C-alpha cells in the first residue's frame, strides 16, 4: 500500500472546518466519540428522486471521522473521502441523486464468490460425522468448553478439507455474506500456532466479527483481538463482544462508526504486552473517556484461556482499568503496571529479531518511542540491512512505514521481496505470484516521496499513516536526502 496517493498528499481537514461546513449547509449533526453523526444523504426514496433535505428527526446514520473527514453511511454502506461528501452535498443542491456506493470491484466480487463456495461447503460443527469428530475438532482449537449454542449464535462452521474453522462476515445492511476468515492449527514441535486466511485479502477485510448480534440498545461492549475470544466472552458474560479483523495489529478507522453507539468499551486484546500497548493506542482512537483496558497477567489471560481455566470473566471485566488517567499519579496507581513490567522482562525489552540474534544482544528488541540511528559510508549496505531488519519485525506483525528518499519504492520492494522469499525470484518467475501474495499481506506501507522534501509534509503523512494503519515503526532512509543538502551546514 502506498501513502499518500500519487496525485499528492491527502488534503487534511480539521474538525473545525468540518463543523463550519455542516453548519453553512444547514446539515444538523451531533458530536460522537470518534465521529460526527448526521442524517444520511443516501437514504432517498426511489432512484430517480433526490433524497429529501436532512432534518433533525431523520435517523443519524451517516458518520464523519473527526480526524480524516472520511464518511460512512451505515444504512446504505456508502463511503468516501471528505471531498466525496462535499461533492454529494453539491449534487443534492442541484437536485441530482447522490452517488451511493458502487458495485464492488472485480477482485472483491470474485472474493465474495469464493467465500460463498467455501461457506456452502463448510458444515456447522455440531453436524459433523459423529460426536467423536466434533469433540476432537473442538479440542484441537481449544474450544471444548464453547457450547454448540454459542457457535450457532455466531454462525461458526468447519471446513473439513482444510481442517479450518470458518468465521463469516455478514453485511450489516442486508446480512449477505461479504467474506470469511479461515483459522487452522499448525503444530511446530510442542508449540501450537494458528494460521489465518481471509477472503477478501487482509487490507480489504473489515469485519467486526459478532456485529450482527449487537442490539441497537446495547451500550457496553468488549473488543477482543480474536474470534475465539469473542465466543468465550459472550458465552461467559453475555456482554456484547466483537473481534477486530487483524487482532492487536490495527484498528481500521472504517470500523469506528459501528462502535459509536457504545458508552463503555473494554479492550481485552490478548495476553502479552504488545496487546496491552495496542489497547492503549486503540483507546486513543475510540476516545479515552469511554474505554477501559484489561491488563494482561497470569490471572487475566486472554478470554478463551480464562474460560478454559475456569476463571470468572465478569470479575476480570469489572477490574478493567480506565484508559484515561489524570496528569499526576501516585505509585499506588502505577503499582500494577510496574509489577507487570517485572514479570514480563522479556516482553518489555520489545519485539526481538528472528534473523539477528547479535542485534538482540545489543538492542534487546524493537520498542515503540525509541529512535535508532544507523550510520556508515556510502555503499556499506545500510539500506540492504535496514530493509531486512524492518522486514523481520514486519513479519512478526509490527506495522511498518517506509520513507525511502534515496531509492525508489519499486527497487526497495524488490529488495525486500527477495529477502522475504530468501531466494532469487528472477530465476524462478513462476513462483513470483505465490511470494507476492504472501508479501502483500504484511502490514507494510511506503511513502511516495523521493529526494529532498519539506519536513512538514513528511511529518503530516506519517501522522496520517499512524492514525489510518496504527504504524508503530517508521524507517527514514535517509535523513540527508530528506533534508536536502543546503541544510547540512546548519544544525543537523
Buried (B, 14 or more C-beta within 10 A) or exposed (E): EEBBEEEEBBEBBEBEEBBEBBEEBEBBBEEBBBBBBBBBBBBBEEEEEBBEEBEEEBEBBBBBBBBBBBBBBBBBBBBBBBEBBBBBBEBBEEEEBBBBEEEBEEEBEEBBEBBBEBBEEBBBBBEBEEEEEBEEBBEBBBBBBBEBEBBEBBBBBBBEEBEBBBBBBBBBEEEEBBBBBBBBBEEEEEEEEEEBBBBBBBBBBBBBBBBBBBEEEEEBBBBBBBBBBBBBBBBBBEBBBBBBBBBBBBBBBBBBBBBBBBEBBBBBBBBBBBBBBBBEBBBEBBBBEBBBBBBBBEEBBBBBBBBBEEBEBEEBBEEBBEBEEEEEEEEEEEEEEEEBEEBBEEBBBBBBBEEBEEBBEEBBBBBEEEEEEBEEEEEEEBBEBBBBBBBBBBBBBBBBBBBBBBBBBEEBBBBBBBBBBEEEBEEEEEEEEEBBEEBEBBBBBBBBBBEBBEEEBBEBBBEBBBBBBBBBBBBBBBEBBBBBEEBEEEEE
